[in-house]
Amino acid sequence: MSSPARRAAFDVLLRVFEDDAYADRAFATAAVRLDPRDRALAQRLAYGAVQRMRTLDHAIETIGKRPLRKLDAPVRAALRLGVYQLGWVDSVPRHAAVNESVELVREARLERAVPFANAVLRRLALGLDELLAGLGEDTPQAAALKHSYPDWIAEAWWRDFGAGEALALMRAQNEPPETVVRLVRGEVGGEPTDVPGAYRVQRVDEQALAEGRIWPQSRASQLAGLLVGSQDGERVLDLCAAPGGKATMLRGEVVAVELHEGRARELEENARRLGATNVTVLNADATELPPELTGFDRALVDAPCSGLGVLAARPDLRWRAAPLPELQLALLRAAAERVRPGGTIVYSVCTMNSDENEGVVDAAGLAIEPLGEEWPQFAHPHRPEFLLTLPHRHGTSGFFLARGRV
């Protein structure tokens, strides 16, 4: 019988790759009955195998000599899980990685596939290290295969940052991110960071979170809220506000807009929990707001994006990500129409892609304020009037940040 942790990880792989489920939601369901130790192992195996899917599949097809698309879904999931343990989890003995994965195939009532799975995994146990060592990284396409990314992401980073920085980014986004919380009130048992109010912690205190004393939020995300700089007595518009981490940082009279009804309800709940009584939630399309919503002093456009700066925290995102520059520009222009002359707009996206970053801001025609002078440690390497947090350099999620005047 397979272990509870591996069974849960197996279920996550099936849900993500066969049902197009989000990894975090699939994991929450699969791990509900696991003890803390098994939960930690299941999360590592599930998230790691989802993240490394492209490299795993290359190894399975090369050594197994059969296209994965021709295999039954449970066999695909079991092989991916087994190969991930063989190649990336030193604490798991090789015989356990092989035997437990074969057992998962048997438990799926695919007895006819058991000999095949067993043979492929045993060959991989002998030949995987050599295969992985032979993968190159001298081109975007080769690096994408080695580090398990879609080609287009590697190509975008190669173009924007050069080969060395792109490779460092790819490696960093395959490692677990730091755990940081924003202190809302009271005290927190953590390490202060270079962003005021942000504390690095070993784990999120669930009781403090439930009581609204802290909020899990990366340093880069908190930086976006700080850059708005809103004051008491001002009117502030947050155009893409859910789940509310940034909106609840803002002072003044805040109108927080969210398109999706369920996320708008979540935003209202979070604002109540965090004591942000100055935040009013509006469930609406940010590009089609009521005409009376105008004359704001400040706006925050934390726009939907490809999410290339948070791939470490969301293992399945790289397989579904897509750039959204047209939507981002439309949102930025919508904000400009609602802010009074001389008011400011902060544009924030959790991605590192010039098409969605400086390309969008340049097209919007705002009078840009030089943020690199305020936060020199986060200055954009090529455009210092903007900020760009980079996971491999700053140890936080990747965010592009700009502030301009209307």
Helices and strands as residue ranges (DSSP letters): H 4-19, H 23-30, H 36-51, H 53-64, G 68-70, H 73-88, H 94-107, G 111-113, H 114-133, H 140-147, H 151-161, H 163-172, E 180-183, E 191-192, E 198-200, H 206-210, E 214-216, H 219-228, E 235-238, G 247-249, E 253-258, H 261-273, E 279-283, E 296-302, G 317-319, H 325-338, E 339-349, H 358-364, E 367-369, G 371-373, G 376-378, E 387-388, H 391-394, E 400-405
